[in-house]
Amino acid sequence: MKYTLAVVLAVLIPFSAWAEEVDATPTHDIIRPAGQSDLSEFLWTKRPIVVFADTEADPRYIEQMELLRSRIEDLDDRDVVVITDTDPEAESPLRMKLRPRGFMLVLLDKDGTIYLRKPFPWTVRELGRSIDKMPLRKREIRERRVQG
């Protein structure tokens, strides 16, 4: 009996440590609902990606959020914050400024300029390539090379 208990504990303890590491992913800091965020708070500090949909049940919205969550570390490395807005009735300041129609993905640079708008989901790889072409991002990469 003691031997069986020792084997069971030896198997389960590493899994609990692994589960804690998986839960430590910074999704709560990166993904925010529109009501909690204003674009001005990210000026010169973050690159907002705004994901609009008319409802959370929109298949494009669901696909986009799955794509973003699957590689959240890549977004964090590029100083990205994801803002979601799935309530057109609320008429949020983001909707008033960016004027989406149905599903829309908007990428803004740190200086607040709109870099791209897409009416369909994009992978993090595609977003990363676009971000890496931004002048501010190129400067960040050069500065990292000099420092590191």
SEKOL-264659 format. One line per 10 residues: number of its first residue (from 1); for each residue y, x, z of N, C-alpha, C, O. Coordinates in nm, 2 decimals, decimal comma. Atoms other than C-alpha are relative to their C-alpha. Example, Ala and Ser with C-alpha at 12.3 -4.5 7.8 and 13.67 -1.06 7.14 Angstrom:
// residues 2
1) -0,12 0,09 0,00 -0,45 1,23 0,78 0,12 0,09 0,00 0,12 0,19 0,07 ~ -0,11 -0,09 0,00 -0,11 1,37 0,71 0,11 -0,08 0,08 0,22 -0,03 0,09
***
This chain:
// residues 148
1) -0,12 0,08 0,00 0,00 0,00 0,00 0,13 0,09 0,00 0,22 0,06 -0,07 ~ -0,11 -0,09 -0,01 0,24 0,28 0,09 0,03 0,07 -0,13 0,14 0,09 -0,18 ~ -0,01 -0,06 0,13 0,16 0,45 -0,24 0,06 -0,09 -0,10 0,15 -0,04 -0,18 ~ -0,05 0,10 0,09 0,24 0,14 -0,44 0,15 -0,02 0,02 0,22 -0,03 -0,08 ~ -0,14 0,02 -0,03 0,57 0,08 -0,27 0,08 0,13 -0,04 0,19 0,11 -0,09 ~ -0,07 -0,13 0,04 0,67 0,45 -0,33 0,02 0,00 -0,15 0,12 0,04 -0,20 ~ -0,01 0,00 0,15 0,59 0,42 -0,70 0,10 -0,11 -0,05 0,18 -0,08 -0,14 ~ -0,09 0,10 0,04 0,78 0,09 -0,73 0,15 0,04 0,02 0,23 0,03 -0,06 ~ -0,14 -0,05 -0,03 1,09 0,24 -0,56 0,04 0,11 -0,09 0,16 0,12 -0,13 ~ -0,03 -0,11 0,08 1,07 0,55 -0,76 0,04 -0,04 -0,15 0,12 0,02 -0,21
11) -0,03 0,05 0,13 1,08 0,35 -1,08 0,13 -0,08 0,00 0,21 -0,07 -0,10 ~ -0,11 0,09 -0,01 1,35 0,10 -0,97 0,13 0,07 0,03 0,24 0,03 -0,02 ~ -0,13 -0,07 -0,04 1,61 0,34 -0,82 0,07 0,06 -0,12 0,19 0,04 -0,13 ~ -0,07 -0,05 0,12 1,69 0,52 -1,15 0,06 -0,11 -0,08 0,17 -0,09 -0,14 ~ -0,05 0,11 0,08 1,74 0,18 -1,32 0,13 -0,05 0,07 0,22 -0,10 0,00 ~ -0,12 0,05 -0,06 1,99 0,07 -1,06 0,12 0,09 -0,02 0,23 0,05 -0,03 ~ -0,11 -0,10 0,03 2,19 0,39 -1,11 0,05 -0,01 -0,14 0,17 -0,01 -0,17 ~ -0,03 0,02 0,14 2,18 0,33 -1,48 0,09 -0,12 -0,02 0,18 -0,12 -0,09 ~ -0,08 0,12 0,01 2,31 -0,02 -1,44 0,14 0,01 0,05 0,23 -0,04 0,00 ~ -0,13 -0,03 -0,05 2,60 0,10 -1,23 0,08 0,07 -0,11 0,20 0,05 -0,12
21) -0,08 -0,07 0,10 2,70 0,34 -1,51 0,04 -0,09 -0,12 0,15 -0,08 -0,17 ~ -0,03 0,09 0,10 2,68 0,07 -1,77 0,11 -0,10 0,04 0,20 -0,12 -0,05 ~ -0,10 0,09 -0,05 2,90 -0,16 -1,56 0,14 0,07 0,01 0,24 0,01 0,02 ~ -0,12 -0,08 -0,02 3,16 0,12 -1,53 0,08 0,01 -0,13 0,19 0,07 -0,13 ~ -0,07 0,00 0,12 3,27 0,07 -1,89 0,14 -0,07 0,02 0,14 -0,18 0,08 ~ -0,14 0,05 -0,03 3,65 0,01 -1,89 0,04 -0,12 -0,08 0,16 -0,13 -0,13 ~ -0,04 0,12 0,08 3,64 -0,33 -2,07 0,11 -0,08 0,06 0,19 -0,13 -0,01 ~ -0,10 0,08 -0,07 3,85 -0,50 -1,81 0,14 0,05 -0,02 0,24 -0,02 -0,02 ~ -0,13 -0,06 0,02 4,14 -0,26 -1,86 0,05 0,00 -0,15 0,17 -0,01 -0,17 ~ -0,04 -0,01 0,14 4,13 -0,25 -2,24 0,01 -0,14 -0,06 0,10 -0,16 -0,14
31) 0,00 0,13 0,06 4,06 -0,62 -2,33 0,07 -0,10 0,10 0,03 -0,11 0,22 ~ -0,08 0,09 -0,08 4,32 -0,87 -2,20 0,03 -0,13 -0,07 0,05 -0,13 -0,20 ~ -0,05 0,12 0,07 4,41 -1,23 -2,27 0,15 0,00 -0,02 0,22 0,08 0,05 ~ -0,14 0,00 0,04 4,75 -1,30 -2,43 0,09 -0,04 0,11 0,20 0,02 0,12 ~ -0,08 0,04 -0,10 4,89 -1,47 -2,13 0,04 0,10 0,10 0,14 0,09 0,18 ~ -0,02 -0,10 -0,10 4,87 -1,16 -1,92 0,08 0,12 -0,05 0,11 0,22 0,02 ~ -0,06 -0,12 0,06 5,04 -0,92 -2,16 0,12 -0,03 -0,09 0,12 -0,14 -0,16 ~ -0,11 0,01 0,08 5,36 -0,87 -2,34 0,01 0,14 -0,08 -0,02 0,24 -0,02 ~ 0,00 -0,12 0,08 5,39 -0,62 -2,63 0,09 0,11 0,05 0,07 0,23 0,03 ~ -0,10 -0,10 -0,04 5,69 -0,45 -2,48 -0,05 0,09 0,12 -0,01 0,21 0,13
41) 0,06 -0,08 -0,11 5,48 -0,32 -2,18 -0,08 0,11 -0,05 -0,11 0,21 0,02 ~ 0,08 -0,10 0,06 5,28 -0,11 -2,42 0,07 0,10 -0,09 0,02 0,19 -0,15 ~ -0,09 -0,08 0,09 5,57 0,05 -2,61 -0,01 0,14 0,04 0,02 0,18 0,16 ~ 0,02 -0,15 -0,01 5,50 0,43 -2,65 -0,11 0,04 0,09 -0,13 0,16 0,12 ~ 0,12 -0,04 -0,09 5,19 0,41 -2,42 -0,13 -0,04 -0,06 -0,23 0,03 -0,04 ~ 0,12 0,06 0,05 4,93 0,20 -2,60 0,01 -0,05 -0,14 0,12 -0,08 -0,18 ~ 0,00 0,06 0,14 4,83 0,08 -2,95 -0,07 -0,13 0,02 -0,19 -0,14 0,03 ~ 0,06 0,13 -0,01 4,78 -0,29 -2,93 -0,08 -0,05 -0,12 -0,03 -0,03 -0,23 ~ 0,08 0,07 0,10 4,51 -0,46 -3,13 0,00 -0,15 0,05 -0,05 -0,18 0,15 ~ -0,01 0,14 -0,04 4,58 -0,84 -3,12 -0,10 -0,07 -0,09 -0,10 -0,07 -0,21
51) 0,10 0,08 0,07 4,29 -1,07 -3,21 0,03 -0,14 0,03 0,02 -0,19 0,14 ~ -0,03 0,14 0,00 4,39 -1,42 -3,29 -0,12 -0,09 -0,05 -0,19 -0,04 -0,14 ~ 0,09 0,10 0,05 4,17 -1,73 -3,34 0,04 -0,13 0,05 0,12 -0,14 0,15 ~ -0,04 0,13 -0,05 4,21 -2,10 -3,31 -0,09 -0,05 0,11 -0,05 -0,14 0,18 ~ 0,09 0,03 -0,11 3,92 -2,11 -3,07 -0,09 0,11 0,03 -0,12 0,20 -0,06 ~ 0,10 -0,11 -0,04 3,68 -1,88 -2,88 -0,13 -0,02 -0,07 -0,21 0,08 -0,08 ~ 0,12 0,03 0,07 3,40 -2,04 -3,08 0,00 0,04 -0,15 -0,10 0,03 -0,22 ~ -0,01 -0,05 0,13 3,53 -1,90 -3,41 -0,10 0,11 -0,03 -0,09 0,21 0,05 ~ 0,10 -0,11 0,03 3,24 -1,69 -3,56 0,06 0,13 -0,03 0,01 0,24 0,01 ~ -0,07 -0,12 0,03 3,49 -1,43 -3,68 0,05 0,06 0,13 0,04 0,19 0,15
61) -0,05 -0,05 -0,13 3,64 -1,40 -3,33 -0,12 0,06 0,08 -0,10 0,17 0,14 ~ 0,11 -0,04 -0,08 3,30 -1,37 -3,17 -0,05 0,14 -0,06 -0,08 0,23 0,02 ~ 0,05 -0,13 0,06 3,19 -1,10 -3,42 0,10 0,11 0,03 0,06 0,22 0,06 ~ -0,10 -0,10 -0,02 3,52 -0,91 -3,38 -0,01 0,05 0,15 0,00 0,17 0,17 ~ 0,01 -0,05 -0,14 3,49 -0,90 -3,00 -0,13 0,08 0,03 -0,13 0,17 0,10 ~ 0,12 -0,07 -0,01 3,13 -0,79 -3,02 0,01 0,14 -0,06 -0,03 0,24 0,00 ~ -0,02 -0,13 0,07 3,23 -0,51 -3,26 0,09 0,09 0,09 0,06 0,21 0,11 ~ -0,09 -0,08 -0,09 3,51 -0,40 -3,02 -0,07 0,05 0,12 -0,05 0,16 0,17 ~ 0,07 -0,03 -0,12 3,30 -0,41 -2,71 -0,11 0,11 -0,02 -0,14 0,18 0,07 ~ 0,11 -0,09 0,03 3,02 -0,21 -2,88 0,05 0,15 0,00 -0,03 0,24 0,03
71) -0,05 -0,14 0,01 3,24 0,10 -2,91 0,14 0,01 0,08 0,23 0,07 0,03 ~ -0,12 0,00 -0,07 3,50 0,05 -2,64 0,05 0,14 0,04 0,18 0,15 0,06 ~ -0,05 -0,14 -0,03 3,51 0,42 -2,55 0,08 0,06 -0,11 0,18 0,13 -0,08 ~ -0,08 -0,05 0,12 3,64 0,50 -2,90 0,14 -0,05 0,00 0,24 0,02 -0,03 ~ -0,13 0,06 -0,01 3,92 0,26 -2,85 0,08 0,06 0,12 0,20 0,08 0,10 ~ -0,06 -0,06 -0,11 4,00 0,40 -2,51 0,05 0,14 -0,03 0,16 0,18 0,01 ~ -0,04 -0,13 0,04 4,02 0,75 -2,66 0,12 0,00 -0,08 0,20 0,09 -0,08 ~ -0,12 0,01 0,09 4,28 0,63 -2,90 0,11 -0,08 0,06 0,21 -0,12 -0,01 ~ -0,10 0,07 -0,08 4,49 0,46 -2,63 0,03 -0,14 -0,06 0,14 -0,19 -0,08 ~ 0,00 0,13 0,05 4,41 0,11 -2,76 -0,01 -0,10 0,12 -0,08 -0,08 0,21
81) 0,01 0,12 -0,08 4,46 -0,22 -2,57 -0,03 -0,11 -0,09 0,04 -0,13 -0,19 ~ 0,03 0,11 0,08 4,30 -0,53 -2,71 0,05 -0,13 0,07 0,02 -0,15 0,19 ~ -0,06 0,13 -0,05 4,49 -0,86 -2,66 -0,06 -0,11 -0,08 -0,05 -0,11 -0,20 ~ 0,07 0,11 0,07 4,31 -1,18 -2,74 0,09 -0,13 0,02 0,14 -0,15 0,13 ~ -0,07 0,12 0,00 4,48 -1,51 -2,82 -0,08 -0,11 -0,07 -0,08 -0,11 -0,20 ~ 0,09 0,10 0,06 4,25 -1,81 -2,88 0,06 -0,14 0,03 -0,02 -0,24 0,01 ~ -0,06 0,14 -0,03 4,49 -2,10 -2,79 0,13 -0,02 -0,08 0,24 0,02 -0,03 ~ -0,12 0,02 0,08 4,73 -2,20 -3,07 0,09 -0,10 0,07 0,21 -0,09 0,04 ~ -0,09 0,10 -0,07 4,86 -2,49 -2,85 0,10 0,07 0,10 0,20 0,01 0,12 ~ -0,08 -0,07 -0,10 5,00 -2,24 -2,60 0,13 0,06 -0,06 0,23 0,08 0,02
91) -0,11 -0,06 0,07 5,24 -2,10 -2,86 0,06 0,12 0,08 0,17 0,13 0,12 ~ -0,03 -0,12 -0,07 5,24 -1,76 -2,69 0,11 0,08 -0,08 0,12 0,06 -0,20 ~ -0,10 -0,08 0,07 5,52 -1,51 -2,77 -0,06 0,09 -0,11 0,00 0,12 -0,21 ~ 0,07 -0,07 0,10 5,26 -1,31 -2,96 -0,02 -0,08 -0,13 0,00 -0,03 -0,24 ~ 0,02 0,09 0,12 5,19 -1,61 -3,19 0,13 -0,02 -0,07 0,14 -0,03 -0,19 ~ -0,13 0,03 0,06 5,56 -1,67 -3,24 0,05 0,13 -0,08 0,11 0,11 -0,18 ~ -0,05 -0,12 0,07 5,62 -1,30 -3,34 -0,09 0,03 -0,12 -0,04 0,07 -0,22 ~ 0,10 -0,05 0,11 5,30 -1,23 -3,55 -0,04 -0,11 -0,09 -0,10 -0,08 -0,20 ~ 0,03 0,11 0,09 5,25 -1,58 -3,70 -0,14 0,00 -0,06 -0,15 0,01 -0,18 ~ 0,14 0,00 0,06 4,87 -1,59 -3,74 -0,03 -0,13 -0,05 0,02 -0,24 -0,02
101) 0,06 0,12 0,05 4,68 -1,85 -3,94 -0,15 0,01 0,02 -0,21 0,09 -0,05 ~ 0,14 -0,01 -0,03 4,34 -1,90 -3,80 -0,04 0,13 0,06 0,04 0,18 0,15 ~ 0,03 -0,14 -0,05 4,16 -1,57 -3,73 0,09 0,10 -0,07 0,12 0,10 -0,19 ~ -0,08 -0,11 0,05 4,37 -1,26 -3,76 -0,01 0,11 0,09 -0,01 0,10 0,22 ~ 0,00 -0,13 -0,07 4,35 -0,90 -3,65 0,12 0,07 -0,03 0,15 0,10 -0,15 ~ -0,12 -0,08 0,02 4,67 -0,71 -3,60 0,00 0,13 0,08 -0,03 0,13 0,20 ~ 0,00 -0,13 -0,06 4,70 -0,34 -3,53 0,15 0,05 0,00 0,21 0,05 -0,10 ~ -0,13 -0,05 -0,02 5,03 -0,21 -3,39 0,00 0,15 0,04 -0,09 0,18 0,12 ~ 0,00 -0,14 -0,04 5,13 0,15 -3,34 0,08 0,00 0,14 0,13 -0,10 0,18 ~ -0,07 -0,01 -0,13 5,28 0,28 -3,01 0,15 -0,03 -0,01 0,20 -0,06 0,10
111) -0,14 0,03 0,01 5,63 0,24 -3,14 0,03 -0,14 -0,03 0,14 -0,18 -0,05 ~ -0,02 0,14 0,01 5,57 -0,13 -3,19 0,00 -0,05 -0,15 0,00 -0,17 -0,17 ~ 0,01 0,04 0,14 5,54 -0,13 -3,57 -0,13 -0,06 -0,03 -0,24 -0,01 0,01 ~ 0,13 0,06 0,04 5,28 -0,35 -3,73 -0,06 0,09 -0,11 0,00 0,11 -0,21 ~ 0,06 -0,09 0,09 5,04 -0,12 -3,90 -0,09 -0,07 -0,10 -0,10 -0,03 -0,22 ~ 0,08 0,07 0,10 4,79 -0,36 -4,05 -0,03 -0,14 0,06 -0,03 -0,16 0,18 ~ 0,04 0,14 -0,03 4,69 -0,73 -4,06 -0,13 -0,02 -0,08 -0,13 0,01 -0,20 ~ 0,12 0,03 0,07 4,34 -0,84 -4,15 -0,05 -0,14 0,04 -0,05 -0,18 0,15 ~ 0,05 0,14 -0,02 4,20 -1,20 -4,19 -0,15 0,00 0,03 -0,21 -0,11 0,02 ~ 0,15 -0,01 -0,02 3,84 -1,08 -4,12 -0,02 0,11 0,10 0,06 0,20 0,12
121) 0,03 -0,10 -0,10 3,67 -0,87 -3,85 -0,01 0,14 -0,06 -0,05 0,16 -0,18 ~ 0,01 -0,14 0,04 3,69 -0,49 -3,87 -0,08 0,07 0,11 -0,08 0,04 0,22 ~ 0,08 -0,08 -0,10 3,45 -0,24 -3,71 0,10 0,10 0,07 0,21 0,13 0,02 ~ -0,08 -0,10 -0,07 3,58 0,01 -3,46 0,01 0,13 -0,08 0,11 0,20 -0,07 ~ -0,01 -0,12 0,09 3,50 0,29 -3,71 0,11 -0,02 -0,10 0,19 0,08 -0,12 ~ -0,11 0,02 0,09 3,74 0,13 -3,96 0,13 0,00 0,07 0,23 0,06 0,02 ~ -0,12 0,00 -0,08 4,00 0,07 -3,70 0,04 0,15 0,04 0,15 0,19 0,03 ~ -0,02 -0,14 -0,04 3,96 0,43 -3,58 0,05 0,09 -0,11 0,14 0,17 -0,09 ~ -0,05 -0,07 0,12 4,01 0,57 -3,93 0,15 -0,03 -0,02 0,23 0,05 -0,05 ~ -0,14 0,04 0,02 4,33 0,37 -3,96 0,09 0,05 0,10 0,20 0,10 0,07
131) -0,08 -0,05 -0,11 4,46 0,47 -3,62 0,02 0,15 -0,02 0,13 0,20 0,00 ~ -0,01 -0,15 0,02 4,38 0,84 -3,70 0,10 0,04 -0,11 0,14 0,16 -0,12 ~ -0,10 -0,03 0,11 4,61 0,82 -4,01 0,14 -0,03 0,04 0,24 0,01 -0,03 ~ -0,14 0,03 -0,05 4,91 0,70 -3,80 0,07 0,14 0,04 0,01 0,22 0,09 ~ -0,07 -0,12 -0,04 5,18 0,97 -3,76 0,00 0,04 0,15 -0,02 0,16 0,18 ~ 0,00 -0,03 -0,15 5,19 0,94 -3,38 -0,14 0,05 0,04 -0,15 0,14 0,12 ~ 0,14 -0,05 -0,04 4,81 0,98 -3,36 -0,03 0,14 -0,06 -0,09 0,22 0,01 ~ 0,01 -0,13 0,06 4,82 1,28 -3,59 0,06 0,10 0,09 0,01 0,21 0,12 ~ -0,07 -0,09 -0,09 5,07 1,44 -3,35 -0,08 0,02 0,13 -0,10 0,13 0,18 ~ 0,08 0,00 -0,12 4,85 1,35 -3,05 -0,12 0,10 -0,02 -0,16 0,18 0,06
141) 0,11 -0,08 0,03 4,55 1,52 -3,22 0,04 0,15 -0,01 -0,03 0,23 0,05 ~ -0,05 -0,13 0,01 4,75 1,83 -3,30 0,03 0,06 0,14 0,00 0,17 0,17 ~ -0,04 -0,04 -0,13 4,88 1,85 -2,94 -0,13 0,03 0,09 -0,13 0,12 0,17 ~ 0,13 -0,02 -0,07 4,52 1,82 -2,80 -0,06 0,13 -0,04 -0,12 0,21 0,04 ~ 0,06 -0,13 0,05 4,41 2,11 -3,02 0,07 0,12 0,06 0,01 0,22 0,10 ~ -0,08 -0,11 -0,05 4,70 2,33 -2,90 -0,03 0,02 0,15 -0,05 0,13 0,20 ~ 0,02 0,00 -0,14 4,63 2,24 -2,53 -0,14 0,04 0,03 -0,17 0,11 0,13 ~ 0,14 -0,02 -0,03 4,25 2,26 -2,55 -0,06 0,11 -0,06 -0,18 0,14 -0,04
***
